[in-house]
Amino acid sequence: MSALSPINRESELRADATKLAELWKTAQIIHLVDARLSAGDDSLTFIDAAAVAAAQEVFEEGDRFFLGVGRDDNQAYFAWRTTWINPPEDDGTEQFEQCKYEGFKSLRQVGGHLDTDELALAMHAVGLANWHWTHTHCSKCGAKTVSDLGGSVRVCPEDATQHHPRTDPAVIVLVKDKDDRILLGHQPVWPDKRFSTFAGFVETGESFEECVSREVFEEAGVYASEIKYLTSQPWPFPASIMIAFEAITHRPEEARPDGTEITEVRWFSRDEMKAAVATQDILLPPKISVARRMIEAWYTRVDGYTRDQLRGGESWRP
C-alpha cells in the first residue's frame, strides 16, 4: 500500500536562499489561512508569486515554506501561511465560518478528493503550518524564533539553537481472527455508526509492536499476535505519522470495548460488511485515512469484492 512520494523535497536546496528565491518566482503556491488550504471541492487551488504580492493588501506577509519539486516535471512547490490584516468580524450567524473561509478548506474536508500529488503536498503544507503556528518560541530560553531553511526549521536568534518540526508516531491496527474477519470499533466522538480500526500513540521506551499489543488489548480486550507491518501515512492532525499493522487474535470471543475510547466493537466478515455498508448500518472511515485503505485492502483480497461496494460517509466527526 506504500508508494514513493511524487514530490522530491530537495532538502539540499533549503540552505540556498538565492535558489529558493529564484524558484519562488515560478512556483505553484498553496495559500494557507489558519491551516486551511486554498482549494475547491476536489482539488487544491494554486497561486503564483504575483498573486501573493497582490494579496498582501489583505493578508499579512506570513511565512513561506518550500515543499519541494515534482519528480516528473521539476515544478517547484511552496506553501504560504498567513492570516488577515483585518480579520472578518464574527457576526454571530451560521454563515460566518463559510464566508470567513470562502475558497479555503480544511484538509479533512478536501483530502479524500485529492490525487496522490496534491495529497502529498497538502499533508506537508498543513503539517508545517500547524507546527510553525504553535512553536513560535525557543524551548530553551523562551526567545521568539524565526523560520529558516525554507520553513523546515525555526531558529532562536538568542542562542542559535535550531528547532525541528516534531512528528508523533502512532500505530493503527487491523485486527483479524482465524476466519479472516476483522474487528472494528466505534469512538463516541465520531458520527453515529462510524467504525474504524484501533489506534494509539507510541509511548516513551515502547516499540511499535509493543504499542500494537497494548493498544489493541486496552481498547478491544483481545491479545494481538502475528503482528505484521503494512504501511505508513503522515497525519498532520496536528503532527502525527500513522504506522499501520495487521494482527491476529486467537480469542475473538473475548473482544469488548473499553467503554471510554471505544464504546462498541463489531466483527465483520466480507459479506457482513458488504451488507452493513449497503444498508448504512455502518459508516467506514473517510478515504483520506490509512484506516480506510487497510479495510479496502483486506476486503478486496478475495475475488468478487470491490471498493465500489464500500461507500462510507466522508465526514470524520459530527
C-alpha positions in Angstrom: 0.0 0.0 0.0 3.0 2.3 0.2 4.4 4.4 -2.6 7.2 6.8 -3.3 6.1 10.4 -2.9 5.6 12.3 -6.2 7.3 15.3 -4.6 11.1 15.4 -4.2 11.7 17.5 -1.1 15.2 18.6 -2.3 16.4 19.2 1.2 19.9 20.3 -0.1 18.3 23.5 -1.5 16.9 24.7 1.8 20.1 26.4 2.8 20.4 28.2 -0.5 18.3 31.3 -0.1 19.2 32.6 -3.5 18.0 29.5 -5.2 14.8 29.4 -3.2 14.1 33.0 -4.1 14.5 32.1 -7.8 12.2 29.0 -7.5 9.6 31.2 -5.8 9.2 33.2 -9.0 7.8 30.3 -11.0 6.4 28.2 -8.1 3.0 26.7 -7.6 2.0 28.0 -4.2 -0.6 26.7 -1.7 -2.2 29.5 0.3 -3.0 28.6 3.9 -5.1 30.7 6.2 -5.4 29.3 9.8 -4.1 25.9 8.4 -7.0 25.9 5.8 -5.9 25.2 2.2 -6.7 27.2 -0.9 -8.9 24.6 -2.5 -12.0 23.8 -4.5 -14.3 20.9 -3.8 -11.9 18.3 -5.2 -8.5 19.9 -5.8 -6.1 22.4 -4.5 -6.1 25.9 -5.9 -2.5 27.1 -6.6 -1.5 30.7 -6.9 1.7 32.3 -8.1 4.2 34.8 -6.7 2.4 37.8 -8.3 -0.9 36.7 -6.6 0.9 36.5 -3.2 2.3 40.0 -3.7 -1.2 41.4 -4.6 -2.9 39.6 -1.7 -0.6 41.3 0.9 -3.0 44.2 0.9 -5.5 41.9 2.6 -3.2 39.3 4.3 -0.1 39.6 6.5 3.3 38.9 5.0 3.3 35.4 6.6 5.8 32.6 6.1 7.0 30.8 3.0 7.6 27.0 3.2 9.5 25.2 0.5 7.7 21.9 -0.2 9.9 20.5 -3.0 9.8 19.9 -6.7 7.8 17.4 -8.8 9.8 14.3 -9.6 8.5 14.2 -13.2 8.4 17.9 -14.2 10.7 19.7 -11.7 7.9 22.1 -10.9 8.7 23.9 -7.6 6.0 24.0 -4.9 5.7 26.3 -1.9 3.2 27.0 0.8 2.4 30.5 2.0 0.9 30.6 5.5 -0.7 33.8 6.6 -3.7 35.4 8.2 -5.8 38.5 7.6 -4.6 42.0 8.4 -8.1 42.9 9.4 -9.9 39.6 10.1 -13.6 39.4 9.4 -15.8 40.2 12.4 -17.9 37.3 13.7 -21.5 38.5 13.2 -22.9 35.5 15.1 -24.6 33.9 12.1 -24.2 30.3 10.9 -22.8 31.6 7.7 -19.9 33.3 9.3 -17.4 30.4 9.1 -18.4 29.7 5.5 -17.9 33.3 4.5 -14.7 33.8 6.5 -13.0 30.9 4.8 -14.5 31.2 1.4 -12.1 29.5 -1.0 -10.3 27.7 1.8 -10.9 24.2 3.2 -9.6 22.1 6.0 -7.5 19.0 5.0 -10.2 16.8 6.5 -12.8 18.4 4.1 -10.8 18.1 0.9 -8.2 15.4 1.5 -10.3 12.5 0.3 -10.8 14.1 -3.1 -7.2 15.0 -3.8 -5.0 13.0 -6.2 -1.7 11.5 -5.0 0.4 14.5 -5.8 -1.9 17.1 -4.2 -2.5 15.0 -1.1 1.3 14.7 -0.5 1.7 18.5 -0.9 -1.3 19.2 1.3 -0.1 16.9 4.1 3.3 18.5 4.1 1.9 22.1 4.0 -0.6 21.6 6.8 1.9 19.8 8.9 4.4 22.6 8.6 1.7 25.3 9.2 0.5 23.6 12.3 4.0 23.3 13.8 5.0 26.9 13.0 1.8 28.2 14.4 2.3 26.5 17.8 6.1 26.7 18.2 6.9 30.3 18.0 9.4 30.5 20.9 12.6 28.8 21.9 12.0 25.9 24.3 15.4 26.5 25.9 15.4 30.3 26.6 11.9 31.5 25.7 13.0 33.9 23.0 10.9 34.3 19.8 12.2 32.1 17.0 12.2 32.7 13.2 11.5 30.4 10.3 14.6 29.3 8.4 15.9 26.8 5.8 12.8 27.1 3.7 10.5 26.6 6.6 12.0 23.3 7.6 13.3 24.6 11.0 12.9 27.5 13.4 16.0 29.2 14.8 16.5 31.1 18.0 18.4 34.3 17.4 19.4 34.4 21.1 21.2 31.1 21.5 21.3 30.0 17.8 19.6 26.7 18.5 17.6 25.0 15.7 14.1 23.7 16.4 12.8 21.0 14.1 9.1 20.0 13.5 8.0 17.2 15.7 6.3 14.1 14.4 4.4 11.9 16.9 4.3 8.2 16.0 1.0 6.4 16.4 0.2 2.8 15.5 -3.0 1.8 13.7 -4.1 -1.8 13.7 -6.4 -4.0 11.6 -7.3 -6.9 13.9 -8.3 -10.2 12.3 -9.3 -13.6 13.5 -8.5 -17.1 12.1 -11.6 -16.9 9.9 -10.3 -13.7 8.3 -13.0 -11.5 9.9 -11.9 -8.0 11.0 -12.7 -6.2 14.3 -13.7 -2.6 14.2 -14.6 -0.2 16.9 -16.6 3.0 17.5 -15.4 6.1 19.3 -18.0 8.4 20.9 -16.5 11.5 19.3 -17.3 10.1 15.8 -20.6 10.3 13.9 -23.2 7.6 14.8 -22.4 4.2 13.2 -18.8 5.2 12.3 -16.5 2.2 12.8 -12.8 2.0 12.2 -9.5 0.3 13.2 -7.8 0.7 16.5 -5.0 3.2 17.0 -2.9 5.0 19.7 0.3 6.9 20.3 3.6 5.2 20.9 4.8 5.8 24.5 8.3 6.6 25.6 10.6 3.5 25.5 8.0 1.4 23.6 8.4 -0.4 20.3 5.8 -0.3 17.6 5.0 -3.9 18.2 4.6 -3.4 22.0 2.3 -0.4 21.3 0.2 -2.5 18.9 -0.3 -5.2 21.6 -1.0 -2.7 24.3 -3.5 -0.6 22.3 -5.5 -3.5 21.0 -5.8 -5.0 24.5 -6.7 -1.7 26.1 -9.3 -0.7 23.5 -10.7 -4.1 22.4 -9.8 -6.5 25.1 -8.0 -9.1 23.0 -4.4 -10.1 22.7 -2.7 -9.5 19.3 -0.2 -11.8 17.8 1.4 -12.3 14.4 1.9 -8.6 14.1 2.7 -7.5 10.6 3.7 -4.1 9.3 1.6 -2.8 6.4 2.4 0.8 5.5 2.5 4.4 7.0 0.8 7.7 6.4 1.5 11.3 7.5 -1.4 12.5 9.6 -1.0 16.2 10.4 -3.8 16.5 12.9 -1.8 18.1 14.3 1.6 16.3 14.0 1.3 12.5 13.7 2.5 9.7 11.5 0.4 6.6 11.4 2.3 3.3 11.3 -0.1 0.7 10.1 -0.1 -3.0 11.1 -2.4 -6.0 10.9 -2.5 -8.6 13.7 -4.3 -11.8 14.6 -6.2 -12.6 17.8 -7.0 -16.2 18.6 -9.7 -15.4 21.1 -12.2 -13.3 19.1 -15.0 -14.1 21.6 -13.2 -12.0 24.2 -13.4 -8.8 22.3 -15.1 -6.0 24.2 -14.9 -2.1 24.2 -13.0 -0.3 27.0 -16.1 1.9 27.5 -14.2 5.2 27.2 -12.2 5.5 24.0 -14.2 2.7 22.3 -17.8 2.2 23.2 -18.7 -0.6 20.7 -16.8 -3.3 18.8 -18.1 -5.5 16.0 -16.7 -8.4 14.0 -17.2 -8.3 10.2 -16.9 -10.9 7.5 -16.7 -9.6 4.0 -20.4 -10.4 3.4 -21.4 -8.8 6.7 -19.5 -5.7 5.8 -21.0 -5.5 2.3 -24.5 -5.8 3.8 -23.8 -3.3 6.6 -22.4 -0.6 4.2 -25.3 -1.1 1.7 -27.9 -0.6 4.4 -25.9 2.2 6.1 -25.7 0.2 9.2 -22.1 1.3 9.4 -20.0 4.2 8.1 -16.4 3.5 7.2 -13.6 5.9 7.8 -13.0 8.6 5.2 -11.0 7.9 2.1 -8.2 10.2 3.2 -7.3 7.9 6.1 -5.0 4.9 6.1 -7.7 3.1 8.1 -9.9 3.1 5.0 -7.1 1.8 2.8 -6.4 -1.0 5.2 -10.1 -2.1 5.3 -10.3 -1.9 1.5 -7.1 -3.9 1.0 -8.5 -6.6 3.3 -11.9 -6.5 1.6 -10.7 -6.7 -2.0 -8.2 -9.5 -1.3 -10.9 -12.0 -2.3 -12.3 -12.1 -5.8 -15.7 -10.6 -6.2 -15.3 -8.0 -3.5 -14.6 -4.5 -4.9 -14.0 -1.0 -3.5 -17.2 0.2 -5.1 -19.2 -1.9 -2.7 -17.8 0.1 0.2 -19.2 3.5 0.2 -19.0 5.4 3.5 -19.5 9.0 4.6 -16.6 11.4 4.3 -17.2 13.4 7.5 -14.8 12.3 10.2 -16.6 14.0 13.1 -20.1 15.5 13.5 
